[in-house]
Amino acid sequence: MSVLASWQRLFCETHKVPTQYIQQTEKALAWFKSTVNSQVEPQCIAISGCQGSGKSTLAAYYVAYLRAHGYLAEFVSIDDFYYGKSERQNLAKRLSAPFATRGAPGTHDVQAAISAVTQFKQCQPFILPQFDKSTDNPYPVSAWKRVSSKLDVLIIEGWCLGLPVQPADLIQGACNVFEQQNDPMGQYRTQVNHFLAADYQILFKLFDKLVFLNGQSFERVFKWRLEQEKKLIAAKGVGMTNRQVFDFIQSYQRLTEWGFATLPAICDLELKLDKERGIS
């Protein structure tokens, strides 16, 4: 393996990732360098992938590269745009009960995301919200990130980014026990698809490039998401139990598998992951 640059060593130490990560992402970084170097305007680059696939780590790695080479860059997660519990409860009462749980299209303030990306592209100051998963609510507005400098690159990562709308015939049948019990008539998944067809597609059109971390199998998501939750518990002292994590991810299954089926043909860069999240 080649000698690591100082910024790469610092990244590994800060994010507690093995140095093998640098080698595994060599081609992904080469693609990113080429993309950024060829830009003529501020670029918004999206990273999509299932829960626990390493989206935030790759986003942080890209930003570390940019900052080490004189670019102004930030990254944000679509998770940071989640509505708080009270807003989701209102959605649940108005539409379908599962909207009370964060996750599916419809539970994000997509208009705020569209506004932030649009202002970035217009070289205007903008605000990036921050969501506290330990409380299931956004952090106070005073803790949100205010970006006043003209950025070169904004990276946004999220599990549903870039997803096309599902054809109506694919929504007819339940895909798991969660849908059988909570959405037997298909009302919820139809509403989710309507949300996906509306403002989310407007947001996706603002992306200049899309990277897809392809986890390839939903069976891997529980293990990866559980690892995330244990890190959250270690950092915050609170989090979900194993059973709660398993139940939580069931609402993600339909669109996660839809991503496996569609995003490889849509994205600009596909990174296939093995069961240990190594990039093959």
C-alpha positions as a Markdown table, in Angstrom:
| # | Residue | x | y | z |
|---|---|---|---|---|
| 1 | Met | 0.0 | 0.0 | 0.0 |
| 2 | Ser | 1.2 | 3.5 | -0.8 |
| 3 | Val | 2.2 | 5.9 | 1.9 |
| 4 | Leu | -0.8 | 7.8 | 3.3 |
| 5 | Ala | -0.9 | 11.6 | 3.0 |
| 6 | Ser | -1.1 | 13.5 | 6.3 |
| 7 | Trp | -4.8 | 14.4 | 5.7 |
| 8 | Gln | -5.6 | 10.7 | 5.1 |
| 9 | Arg | -3.9 | 9.7 | 8.4 |
| 10 | Leu | -5.8 | 12.4 | 10.2 |
| 11 | Phe | -9.0 | 11.2 | 8.7 |
| 12 | Cys | -8.4 | 7.6 | 9.8 |
| 13 | Glu | -7.6 | 8.7 | 13.3 |
| 14 | Thr | -10.6 | 11.1 | 13.6 |
| 15 | His | -13.2 | 8.7 | 12.1 |
| 16 | Lys | -11.7 | 5.5 | 13.6 |
| 17 | Val | -11.5 | 3.7 | 10.3 |
| 18 | Pro | -8.7 | 1.3 | 9.4 |
| 19 | Thr | -6.0 | 2.5 | 6.9 |
| 20 | Gln | -7.3 | -0.2 | 4.5 |
| 21 | Tyr | -10.2 | 2.1 | 3.9 |
| 22 | Ile | -7.9 | 4.5 | 2.0 |
| 23 | Gln | -6.8 | 1.7 | -0.4 |
| 24 | Gln | -10.4 | 0.5 | -0.9 |
| 25 | Thr | -11.6 | 3.9 | -1.8 |
| 26 | Glu | -8.7 | 4.7 | -4.1 |
| 27 | Lys | -10.7 | 4.5 | -7.3 |
| 28 | Ala | -13.7 | 6.3 | -5.7 |
| 29 | Leu | -11.3 | 9.2 | -4.8 |
| 30 | Ala | -9.8 | 9.2 | -8.2 |
| 31 | Trp | -13.3 | 9.6 | -9.7 |
| 32 | Phe | -14.1 | 12.3 | -7.2 |
| 33 | Lys | -10.9 | 14.3 | -8.0 |
| 34 | Ser | -11.6 | 14.2 | -11.7 |
| 35 | Thr | -15.2 | 15.3 | -11.1 |
| 36 | Val | -14.2 | 18.2 | -8.9 |
| 37 | Asn | -11.3 | 19.3 | -11.1 |
| 38 | Ser | -13.5 | 19.5 | -14.1 |
| 39 | Gln | -16.2 | 21.6 | -12.4 |
| 40 | Val | -17.0 | 25.2 | -13.6 |
| 41 | Glu | -19.7 | 25.9 | -11.0 |
| 42 | Pro | -20.3 | 24.9 | -7.4 |
| 43 | Gln | -21.2 | 21.2 | -7.4 |
| 44 | Cys | -23.7 | 19.3 | -5.3 |
| 45 | Ile | -22.6 | 15.6 | -5.1 |
| 46 | Ala | -25.0 | 13.1 | -3.6 |
| 47 | Ile | -24.1 | 9.8 | -2.0 |
| 48 | Ser | -26.9 | 7.2 | -1.8 |
| 49 | Gly | -27.0 | 3.8 | -0.2 |
| 50 | Cys | -28.8 | 1.6 | 2.3 |
| 51 | Gln | -28.6 | 2.2 | 6.1 |
| 52 | Gly | -25.2 | 1.6 | 7.5 |
| 53 | Ser | -23.5 | 1.3 | 4.2 |
| 54 | Gly | -20.9 | 4.0 | 5.0 |
| 55 | Lys | -22.4 | 7.1 | 3.3 |
| 56 | Ser | -21.4 | 9.5 | 6.0 |
| 57 | Thr | -17.9 | 8.1 | 6.2 |
| 58 | Leu | -17.4 | 8.5 | 2.4 |
| 59 | Ala | -18.9 | 12.0 | 2.5 |
| 60 | Ala | -16.5 | 13.0 | 5.3 |
| 61 | Tyr | -13.6 | 11.5 | 3.4 |
| 62 | Tyr | -14.4 | 13.5 | 0.3 |
| 63 | Val | -14.7 | 16.7 | 2.4 |
| 64 | Ala | -11.4 | 15.9 | 4.1 |
| 65 | Tyr | -9.7 | 15.6 | 0.6 |
| 66 | Leu | -11.3 | 18.9 | -0.5 |
| 67 | Arg | -10.3 | 20.9 | 2.5 |
| 68 | Ala | -6.8 | 19.5 | 2.4 |
| 69 | His | -6.5 | 20.8 | -1.2 |
| 70 | Gly | -7.8 | 24.2 | -0.7 |
| 71 | Tyr | -11.5 | 23.8 | -1.5 |
| 72 | Leu | -14.4 | 25.1 | 0.6 |
| 73 | Ala | -16.7 | 22.2 | 1.3 |
| 74 | Glu | -19.4 | 21.0 | 3.6 |
| 75 | Phe | -21.6 | 17.9 | 3.8 |
| 76 | Val | -25.0 | 17.2 | 5.2 |
| 77 | Ser | -27.3 | 14.2 | 5.5 |
| 78 | Ile | -30.9 | 14.0 | 4.3 |
| 79 | Asp | -31.5 | 12.7 | 7.9 |
| 80 | Asp | -30.8 | 16.2 | 9.1 |
| 81 | Phe | -33.9 | 17.4 | 7.3 |
| 82 | Tyr | -36.2 | 15.0 | 9.2 |
| 83 | Tyr | -39.3 | 16.5 | 10.7 |
| 84 | Gly | -39.5 | 16.5 | 14.5 |
| 85 | Lys | -41.8 | 14.1 | 16.4 |
| 86 | Ser | -44.7 | 16.5 | 16.6 |
| 87 | Glu | -44.7 | 17.2 | 12.8 |
| 88 | Arg | -44.6 | 13.5 | 12.1 |
| 89 | Gln | -47.4 | 12.8 | 14.5 |
| 90 | Asn | -49.5 | 15.3 | 12.6 |
| 91 | Leu | -48.6 | 13.5 | 9.3 |
| 92 | Ala | -49.6 | 10.2 | 11.0 |
| 93 | Lys | -53.0 | 11.6 | 12.0 |
| 94 | Arg | -53.6 | 13.2 | 8.6 |
| 95 | Leu | -52.4 | 10.4 | 6.4 |
| 96 | Ser | -51.2 | 7.0 | 7.8 |
| 97 | Ala | -49.9 | 5.9 | 11.2 |
| 98 | Pro | -46.4 | 4.8 | 10.0 |
| 99 | Phe | -45.5 | 8.4 | 9.2 |
| 100 | Ala | -45.0 | 8.9 | 12.9 |
| 101 | Thr | -41.7 | 7.1 | 12.5 |
| 102 | Arg | -38.9 | 8.9 | 10.7 |
| 103 | Gly | -37.5 | 7.3 | 7.5 |
| 104 | Ala | -39.7 | 7.2 | 4.5 |
| 105 | Pro | -40.2 | 9.9 | 1.9 |
| 106 | Gly | -42.7 | 12.3 | 3.5 |
| 107 | Thr | -40.9 | 12.5 | 6.8 |
| 108 | His | -38.3 | 15.0 | 5.6 |
| 109 | Asp | -38.6 | 18.8 | 5.2 |
| 110 | Val | -37.7 | 18.5 | 1.5 |
| 111 | Gln | -38.5 | 22.1 | 0.8 |
| 112 | Ala | -35.8 | 23.1 | 3.3 |
| 113 | Ala | -33.3 | 20.8 | 1.5 |
| 114 | Ile | -34.2 | 22.2 | -1.9 |
| 115 | Ser | -33.8 | 25.7 | -0.6 |
| 116 | Ala | -30.4 | 25.0 | 0.9 |
| 117 | Val | -29.0 | 23.4 | -2.2 |
| 118 | Thr | -30.5 | 26.1 | -4.4 |
| 119 | Gln | -28.9 | 28.8 | -2.3 |
| 120 | Phe | -25.6 | 26.9 | -2.4 |
| 121 | Lys | -25.7 | 26.8 | -6.2 |
| 122 | Gln | -26.5 | 30.5 | -6.3 |
| 123 | Cys | -23.5 | 31.2 | -4.1 |
| 124 | Gln | -25.7 | 32.6 | -1.3 |
| 125 | Pro | -25.5 | 32.0 | 2.4 |
| 126 | Phe | -27.6 | 29.1 | 3.6 |
| 127 | Ile | -28.3 | 27.0 | 6.7 |
| 128 | Leu | -27.8 | 23.3 | 7.2 |
| 129 | Pro | -30.1 | 21.8 | 9.9 |
| 130 | Gln | -28.9 | 19.1 | 12.3 |
| 131 | Phe | -31.0 | 16.2 | 13.7 |
| 132 | Asp | -30.5 | 14.5 | 17.0 |
| 133 | Lys | -31.4 | 10.8 | 16.6 |
| 134 | Ser | -31.0 | 10.2 | 20.3 |
| 135 | Thr | -34.0 | 12.5 | 21.0 |
| 136 | Asp | -35.7 | 11.9 | 17.6 |
| 137 | Asn | -36.0 | 15.6 | 17.1 |
| 138 | Pro | -33.9 | 18.3 | 15.4 |
| 139 | Tyr | -31.2 | 20.1 | 17.4 |
| 140 | Pro | -32.1 | 23.6 | 18.5 |
| 141 | Val | -31.9 | 26.1 | 15.6 |
| 142 | Ser | -29.0 | 27.8 | 17.4 |
| 143 | Ala | -26.9 | 24.6 | 16.8 |
| 144 | Trp | -27.6 | 24.5 | 13.1 |
| 145 | Lys | -24.7 | 25.2 | 10.7 |
| 146 | Arg | -24.7 | 28.6 | 9.0 |
| 147 | Val | -22.7 | 28.6 | 5.8 |
| 148 | Ser | -21.7 | 32.2 | 4.8 |
| 149 | Ser | -18.7 | 31.4 | 2.6 |
| 150 | Lys | -19.0 | 30.6 | -1.0 |
| 151 | Leu | -18.6 | 26.8 | -1.2 |
| 152 | Asp | -17.0 | 24.9 | -4.0 |
| 153 | Val | -18.7 | 21.6 | -3.2 |
| 154 | Leu | -21.7 | 20.5 | -1.1 |
| 155 | Ile | -22.1 | 16.8 | -0.4 |
| 156 | Ile | -25.4 | 15.4 | 0.6 |
| 157 | Glu | -25.8 | 11.8 | 1.7 |
| 158 | Gly | -29.0 | 9.8 | 2.4 |
| 159 | Trp | -30.5 | 6.4 | 2.0 |
| 160 | Cys | -33.2 | 7.4 | -0.5 |
| 161 | Leu | -31.3 | 9.9 | -2.7 |
| 162 | Gly | -31.8 | 9.5 | -6.4 |
| 163 | Leu | -34.6 | 6.9 | -6.2 |
| 164 | Pro | -37.1 | 6.9 | -9.0 |
| 165 | Val | -40.8 | 6.6 | -8.4 |
| 166 | Gln | -42.0 | 3.0 | -8.1 |
| 167 | Pro | -44.5 | 1.8 | -10.8 |
| 168 | Ala | -48.0 | 1.4 | -9.4 |
| 169 | Asp | -48.1 | -2.4 | -10.1 |
| 170 | Leu | -45.0 | -2.9 | -7.8 |
| 171 | Ile | -46.9 | -1.3 | -4.8 |
| 172 | Gln | -49.8 | -3.7 | -4.9 |
| 173 | Gly | -48.4 | -6.5 | -2.7 |
| 174 | Ala | -46.8 | -6.2 | 0.8 |
| 175 | Cys | -43.1 | -6.8 | 0.8 |
| 176 | Asn | -42.7 | -7.8 | 4.5 |
| 177 | Val | -44.6 | -8.4 | 7.8 |
| 178 | Phe | -44.4 | -4.6 | 8.6 |
| 179 | Glu | -46.5 | -3.8 | 5.5 |
| 180 | Gln | -48.9 | -6.7 | 6.1 |
| 181 | Gln | -49.6 | -5.5 | 9.6 |
| 182 | Asn | -49.4 | -1.7 | 9.2 |
| 183 | Asp | -50.4 | -1.2 | 5.6 |
| 184 | Pro | -52.6 | -4.1 | 4.5 |
| 185 | Met | -54.5 | -1.9 | 1.9 |
| 186 | Gly | -51.4 | -0.2 | 0.6 |
| 187 | Gln | -52.4 | 3.3 | 1.5 |
| 188 | Tyr | -49.2 | 4.2 | 3.3 |
| 189 | Arg | -46.8 | 2.9 | 0.6 |
| 190 | Thr | -48.9 | 4.7 | -2.1 |
| 191 | Gln | -48.6 | 7.9 | -0.1 |
| 192 | Val | -44.8 | 7.4 | 0.3 |
| 193 | Asn | -44.6 | 6.9 | -3.5 |
| 194 | His | -46.6 | 10.2 | -4.1 |
| 195 | Phe | -44.1 | 12.1 | -1.8 |
| 196 | Leu | -41.2 | 10.5 | -3.7 |
| 197 | Ala | -42.8 | 11.6 | -7.0 |
| 198 | Ala | -43.1 | 15.2 | -6.0 |
| 199 | Asp | -40.6 | 17.4 | -4.1 |
| 200 | Tyr | -38.0 | 14.6 | -3.8 |
| 201 | Gln | -37.6 | 14.4 | -7.5 |
| 202 | Ile | -37.1 | 18.2 | -7.6 |
| 203 | Leu | -34.3 | 17.9 | -5.0 |
| 204 | Phe | -32.7 | 15.0 | -6.9 |
| 205 | Lys | -32.5 | 17.1 | -10.1 |
| 206 | Leu | -30.3 | 19.6 | -8.3 |
| 207 | Phe | -27.6 | 16.9 | -7.8 |
| 208 | Asp | -24.7 | 17.2 | -10.3 |
| 209 | Lys | -23.4 | 13.7 | -9.6 |
| 210 | Leu | -24.8 | 10.6 | -7.7 |
| 211 | Val | -22.6 | 8.0 | -6.0 |
| 212 | Phe | -24.3 | 4.8 | -5.0 |
| 213 | Leu | -22.9 | 2.5 | -2.3 |
| 214 | Asn | -24.6 | -0.7 | -3.3 |
| 215 | Gly | -25.1 | -3.0 | -0.3 |
| 216 | Gln | -26.6 | -5.5 | -2.7 |
| 217 | Ser | -28.7 | -7.3 | 0.0 |
| 218 | Phe | -31.3 | -6.1 | 2.5 |
| 219 | Glu | -30.2 | -8.9 | 4.9 |
| 220 | Arg | -27.0 | -7.0 | 5.5 |
| 221 | Val | -28.9 | -3.9 | 6.6 |
| 222 | Phe | -29.8 | -5.1 | 10.1 |
| 223 | Lys | -26.2 | -5.9 | 11.0 |
| 224 | Trp | -24.9 | -2.6 | 9.7 |
| 225 | Arg | -27.7 | -0.5 | 11.2 |
| 226 | Leu | -27.2 | -2.3 | 14.6 |
| 227 | Glu | -23.5 | -1.3 | 14.5 |
| 228 | Gln | -24.6 | 2.3 | 14.0 |
| 229 | Glu | -27.0 | 2.2 | 16.9 |
| 230 | Lys | -24.3 | 0.8 | 19.2 |
| 231 | Lys | -22.1 | 3.7 | 18.3 |
| 232 | Leu | -25.0 | 6.1 | 19.1 |
| 233 | Ile | -25.6 | 4.5 | 22.5 |
| 234 | Ala | -21.8 | 4.7 | 23.2 |
| 235 | Ala | -21.8 | 8.4 | 22.3 |
| 236 | Lys | -25.2 | 9.5 | 23.7 |
| 237 | Gly | -26.1 | 6.9 | 26.3 |
| 238 | Val | -29.5 | 6.2 | 24.7 |
| 239 | Gly | -30.6 | 4.3 | 21.6 |
| 240 | Met | -32.8 | 1.4 | 20.3 |
| 241 | Thr | -32.7 | -2.2 | 21.4 |
| 242 | Asn | -31.8 | -4.9 | 18.8 |
| 243 | Arg | -35.5 | -5.7 | 18.4 |
| 244 | Gln | -36.4 | -2.0 | 18.0 |
| 245 | Val | -33.7 | -1.7 | 15.3 |
| 246 | Phe | -35.1 | -4.7 | 13.5 |
| 247 | Asp | -38.6 | -3.3 | 13.6 |
| 248 | Phe | -37.3 | 0.2 | 12.6 |
| 249 | Ile | -35.6 | -1.0 | 9.3 |
| 250 | Gln | -38.7 | -2.9 | 8.1 |
| 251 | Ser | -40.2 | 0.4 | 6.7 |
| 252 | Tyr | -37.0 | 0.9 | 4.7 |
| 253 | Gln | -37.0 | -2.5 | 3.0 |
| 254 | Arg | -39.3 | -1.7 | 0.0 |
| 255 | Leu | -37.4 | 1.4 | -1.2 |
| 256 | Thr | -34.0 | 0.0 | -0.2 |
| 257 | Glu | -34.5 | -3.0 | -2.5 |
| 258 | Trp | -35.9 | -0.7 | -5.2 |
| 259 | Gly | -32.6 | 1.2 | -5.0 |
| 260 | Phe | -30.6 | -2.0 | -5.5 |
| 261 | Ala | -32.7 | -2.7 | -8.6 |
| 262 | Thr | -32.6 | 0.8 | -10.2 |
| 263 | Leu | -29.7 | 3.0 | -8.9 |
| 264 | Pro | -26.8 | 1.1 | -10.6 |
| 265 | Ala | -28.2 | 2.3 | -14.0 |
| 266 | Ile | -28.9 | 5.8 | -12.7 |
| 267 | Cys | -25.8 | 6.7 | -10.7 |
| 268 | Asp | -22.6 | 8.2 | -11.9 |
| 269 | Leu | -20.4 | 6.0 | -9.7 |
| 270 | Glu | -21.4 | 2.6 | -8.2 |
| 271 | Leu | -19.4 | 1.1 | -5.4 |
| 272 | Lys | -20.4 | -2.5 | -4.7 |
| 273 | Leu | -20.0 | -3.6 | -1.1 |
| 274 | Asp | -19.3 | -7.0 | 0.3 |
| 275 | Lys | -20.9 | -8.2 | 3.6 |
| 276 | Glu | -18.2 | -6.5 | 5.7 |
| 277 | Arg | -18.8 | -3.2 | 3.8 |
| 278 | Gly | -15.6 | -3.5 | 1.9 |
| 279 | Ile | -15.7 | -1.9 | -1.5 |
| 280 | Ser | -15.2 | -4.7 | -4.1 |
